[in-house]
Amino acid sequence: MVDLMKDVSSELIANLCTSFDENNLIQSKMFNKYSVKRGLRNADGTGVLAGITCVSNVHGYMVNEGEKEPIEGRLTYRGHNLYDLLNGFDAEDRFGFTETAYLLLSGSLPNEEQLELFTQGISEASSLPDGFTEDVIMRAPSRDLMNKLAMATLALYAYDSNPDDNSLQNLIRQAIELIAKFPIIISQAYQAKRRYYDNASMFLHFPDPHYSPAENILNLIRPDGMFTREEAMLLDRCLIIHAEHGGGNNSAFTARVVSSSATDTYSAIAAAVGSLKGPRHGGANLRVCKQFEEMKANISDWEDQDEVLDYLCKIMRGEAGDGSGLIYGMGHAVYTLSDPRAVALKNTARPLAAVKGFEREFNLIELTERLAPEAFYRVRGERKIMCANVDMYSGLVYQMLGIPEEMFTPLFACARIVGWMAHRIEETVTGGKIIRPAYTPIIQRNSYLPIDQR
């Protein structure tokens, strides 16, 4: 592999960094001085209103006489409560991600005939273009699968005979294509990474047209292609839970911002992939896993509440963990008393934890969830309502399914492509204006100096 770092001299980099440090001093107090809502958040933690949507609703608190009032979290897809969808699929003992995708794209749940036609469309669109695996995925493998996914998404533009048409019909067609192809792209990108970076063998399987997306993912990433129905059902529930989370989440907002420029679908979705990769967004579950690995290595009795609490306090003081002072997996920008995705995932994963021998790990996570508010009080001296977010449990679920860590966030993308396309379609069809917020300049006017006087 070519090392790009060798192409740019360290002296040049140091020179530019020094100049930047001297000329780009923005202190945190300046955001308050100029009434800038940093992170597009209001002073009370609520989000700045940037648009309207029919796609979904993330509800985590009430505002009563100007004060935030904590409530149990609710997540609705096109008006359907997430819990109702999951309970409905469980009662009928069937996979539900494809049906959820139909709901989010169209606005209504399909009948049997509509679902069969949609499922067939996903199946028929799952194959990658001729030569795509060899030319796009294998010729330029990446150690990070999210970068490979973004690159492959952009490359699909060249294989689309009508890539720039932003009509509703064409956007729906592209949505079906991307929902179908994402699992195949990430599985093949993983195999290429194994071959070129891990010196391991590649196992390239064809998607089975009779499988659900969850079944195909497990079939594609496992050397023998084998899995149980219970495993596939759990992964299906993960995909449903991660499919959408409102227009204000960073990656969906990215998709909307880029789409508002009237660019093509592949550019907008590649940008959303880049956003999701970030450890403050979709990559957070990896931080949770690393933190728990450290906790398991340093806590002698995982069931001792005092010992666990003491270690959580060390994490918050920056004496353990990565020094950030954060207990990863705890807290959310919107949810207060509970994150419905975490609740649903925890309830779904509990039975498999016993079967897979992960009960002790599961119990440690639950104990951490319960003790984290007390650790916050002991270290910060204030009571704060906080709940476990979905990242607290999703990493453990993927571990139980034997999914390698480098595929955690790409799997998230395989689910969230549905929400991204739902928001892109809504923004393109109903938005009508390019999104362009303002920034306050704090630079001083400078005069041009001839180069020999600088």
N, C-alpha and C positions, 0 to 999 in steps of 0.2 A: 504494500500500500504506500502511496505517496504521502509524505509528511509535509503538510502545507506550512507548518510552523517554521520549517527551514527556509521557506521562500521569502520571509520577511525578517530583516535584521532586528536584533534585540535593541540596538542603538536607536533605530528609527522609531520603534514602539515606545521606548522610554522617553524619547523626545516629545512625541505627541501626547503621551500621558501626563508629562510634566506641564505642558502647555494647557491641557484640559483642566488639570487641578487648579491652575492659577486663574482660569477664566470662567469657571463654571461652578461657583459656590452658591448653591441654593440650600438654605437652611430650613429645617422643618417649621420654624416659627413663621416663615414667610407665607406659608399656606394660609395661616390664620389671619395674618396681616392683610392679605389681598382677598380674603373671603373665598379662597379656592377650595372646592370640595374634593379633597384628595381621594383618589380611587373612586371618584364619582359616588362618594358616600356623604350623606348629610351629617351634621354634628352629632345627632342622636344615634348614628349607626344605620339609619335607614338608607335605602338606595335612592339616588337621584332619578326622578322619573324621566325616562328617555323615549318612551313609546307606549303603544298599546298592542295587545296580542290576544288571539283566540286559541293559541296553541296549548298553553298550560298555565298553572298558577302554583307558586311556591308561597305557602302561608305559614308564618312562624310566630306571629305576635299580633296583638290588637293595639291600636292607639286610642287611649281613653283620656280625654281632656289634655292632649298633648304629651302624654306619658306612654311609653311602651309597656304593654301588659303581656307577660309570657303566656303562651298557650301551647297545647300539644300540636306538633307540626302536621300540616296537611299538604299533600302533593296531588294535584289533579291533572290528568291528561284529557284535554278537550272536554272538561267538566266531569270526567269520571275519576273518582277517588282511586288512588293507586292500590289501596287495600282491597277495594271492591274488585278491581281487575284481577289481582293475584288470587283472591279468594274464589272468584268465578272460575279461573283456570284450574285451581286446585280441586274444586268441587267436580269439575268435568274431567280431571286427570289428563290434561293435555298441555302441549307446549303453547306458549302465548306470545312470543316475541313478534312473530310475523303479523299476528292480529293487532298487536300494539302499534306496529309500524303503519299498518293500514289506517288505524284510528288517528294517529298523529298527522299523517299526510292528508287525509281526506276530511277529518272532522267527525266521523261517525264510525261506529263498530260495523264490521261487514256481516252480511248474512253468509250462509254456507257457500252459496254459489260465488259470491264476491271474494270470499276468503280463498276458495280453491283457485280462482283465476289469478289472484294476487300471488299466492304461493307458487303457482306454476310460473308466473312471470319472474319471480325471484330465482327460481331454479334454473330457468332458461338463460338468465343473465349472469349466472355465476362464473362461467368460463372466462378466463382472461384472453385477450386478443392473441392471435398467432404470433409467436416469437417474443411476447411480452416478458415471460419468465426469464428467458435467456438474455434478452437485450436490455431490459430495464432493471430486473431484480438481481440477477446473478452477476452481471457485468460490473455493477457498482454496489456491492454489498455494503451495509452500514452496521456499525457496532450498536447503534441505537435504532430500534425498529420504527420509532415514531418519525424520525427523519426519513427513513426509507419509505414509510407510508405517505408522507407529504410529497416526496419526489415522485412516487408512483402515481399519486393522484394527479399531479400536474402532467405527467406523461400521458395519462389517459386522454387528455385533450387532443393529442395528435391522432388518436384512434377513433375519435368521435366524428362522424360525418356531418354533424350539425351542432358544433360545440357552443356557438355564441348566441343561439336562439333562446331568448329568455321568456318565451311564451309559456303559459301554464302547462300546456301539453308536453312541451319539451323538458321542462323542469321536472315534471313527474316522471318522465321516462328516464332522465338522468338520475333521479333519486333511487329508482328501482335498480338501476345499473350499479350504483355505488354501494347500496345496502347489500347487494348480492356479492360484489367483488371484494369488499374490505376483508372478510374472513380469509379469503384465499390469498390476498396480498400479504397480510401479516404472517400467515403460516409459512408461506414461501420465503418471506424476508427473514423469518426466524431460522429456517433451514439454511439459508445462505450465510447467515451470521454464524451458525454452528460450524459450517464448513470452513469459512475463511478466517474466523477469529478464534474459534474454540478448538480447531483441528479435530472436529468430530464428523461423523457421517451424516449425510443428508437423507431425509425420507420424504419424498414428494408423492403425495396421494392425490387422486382426483376427488373432487366433491361428489357426494352421492345425491342424485336428484330426489331421492325419497326421504332424505334426512332433513330435520329442522336445522336452522342456523346453528343452534347450540350443539347438536349432534355432529354437524359437519366440522365445527371448530375442533372438537375433541378428536374426531377422526383424522383431521389434517395435521395436528401437531404431535400426535402420539406415534411412535415408531411402528407399533402394530395396528394402529387405527382402532383399538378396542376401547370400549367404555360401557358403563352400566346406564340403565335408564335413569336411576337416581342421580347420577353425576350429571347427565345431560339436562335433567329437569332443574337441578340447582343452578347450572350455568344459564339456562333459559331465564330463570327468575332474575339472575344478575343482569342480564341484558335488558330485561323489562325495566328494572329499577334504575338502570343507568341511561335509558333511552332519551330522556329529556328532563330538563330542570330549569325551565323558564328562560326568557330572553335576556335576563340580566347576568347570567353566568358568563364568565370571561370568554369561553370559546364560542358560545352561541351569539354573544354580542359581537365578537370578531367577525363571525359569518355574516351578521347583519350589516356591520359597518362596511365590509368589503363589498357585499352585494349591493349596497346603496349606490356604489359607483357605476353600477350596470355592467360589471365585469362578468366573466364566465363562471360557471359552477365550479370548475376544477380549481380556479384561483381562489375562490371564496372558501372552499372546503379545505384546501391545503393550508390556508391561513388558520383556520379553526384547529386543524391538527397540530400546528405549531403552538397554538395557545394551550391546548390540552396537555401537551408534553410537559409544561412547566410544573415544578414541584409544589407550587402554590395552588395548582389546579388538579389536573388528572394524575400527575405524578405523586400526589400526596400519599397514596396507599403504600408506596415503596418506603417512604419515610416512617410510616407507622410500623411496617414490618421490621425495618432496621432497628427501631427503638425497642420493639418487643424482643428481638433477638438479644439485644444488650441487657434488657431487664431479666430475661431468662438465665443469662450467663452470670448475672451479679446478685440475684436474689436467691438465697438458699432454699427458702420455703415459699413457693408461689401462693400458698393458701394463707400465709401469715399476714393478716391485715396491717399490723403495725410495721412489719418489714417492707411491705409493698408501699404503704403510705410514706414511709421515710425515704424510699428511693424516688418516689414521685416528687417529693419536696426537693431532693437533690437535682432532679431534672429541671425543676422550675427555677432553682437557684443557679443553674448553669454549671453545676458541679458534675453532672452526668449527662448522657445523651450527646448531642452535637454542640452543646453549649448555647443553644438558642434560647433556652428557658421555656420552650414550648412542649406540651404534652401532645404529640401528634395524634390526630383522630378525635380530639375533643374540641367542641365549640364550632359554631357556624355563623356566617354573616346574617342569616335570616332566622333559622330555627332557634328556639329558646328551650322549651321543655323537652322536645324530642325531635329527631330527624326521622321522618317516616320511612325513609330508605334504609336507615340503619336498623330500625325496629323490624321491618319486613325481612331484611337479610339475616338478621340474628335469628329470628324465628324459623326461617327456612333452613338455615345452616345447622341449627342445633342437632337435629337427628343424625346428620351425616358426620358430625364431629365425633359422636359416640362410635359410629361404625368405623371411621377412619383412624381412631386412636388419638384424636386431638382434643379430648375433653379437658385436659389440664390447661392447654393453651387457651381454649375457649373460656374457661373459668377465670383465667388470669386477665383476659381482656374485659370480661364483665366486672371483675373486681376493680380494675383500673377505671372503668367507666363510673363506678359508684364512688370511688375515693378521690377522683380528680378534683371535684369542687372543694373538698376539705383541704387538699394540698394547696390549692389556690388561696384559700383563706389563711392557712398557716404561713405562707410565704409572702403574699401580697397584703394581708391584713384586711381583706374585704370579702364579703359574701357575693358570689356571682353565680347566677343561674347558667349552667352550661350542660350540653348534652353531647353524647357521642355522635359523630357524623358518619356517613356511609363508609369513609375510608378506614374507620376503626375495624370493620368486619370484612370488607371486600378482599383485603390482602390475605386474611386467614382462609377465606373461602377458596381463593385461587390456589393457595398452598395445599389445601385438602384435596383439590382436584389434580394436584401434581403439575400445575401450570408453572413454567419457569418465570422468574421475576421480570425478565425483560419483556414479557408479553402482557403484564398487568395493565399498563396504560393503553397499549394497542387494542386490548379487548374492550376497554372503556370506549375507545373510538369506534369500534365495531357496533356498539350499542348507540352511541351518541350521534352517529351519522344520521340517524332518523330525525332526531331533534334539530340538528343543524340544517338539514334540508327542509324541514317544516318551517323553520324560521327564515331561511333564505327565500323560500317560495312566498311566504307572507310579506317579507320586506320588498321583494321584487314586484309583486303584484299590487300591493296596497301602499307601499311607502311613498315612492314618488319623489323623494328628495335625498340628495347625498348627505350623509351624516358628517357634520363638520363642527365640532365644539371649538371653543376658544381657549387660548392660553394667554396669561398675563406676562408681557415681556418686562424683565427687570434689568435689561442691559443698558449700558451707558453708550452715548454716541462717541465714536472714535473717528479720527481723521486719518486719511491715507498717508503713510510714510513711504518714501522711496526705499527700495530694498537695501541700498547701501547705508541707510540711516537707522536701520532696525537693530 
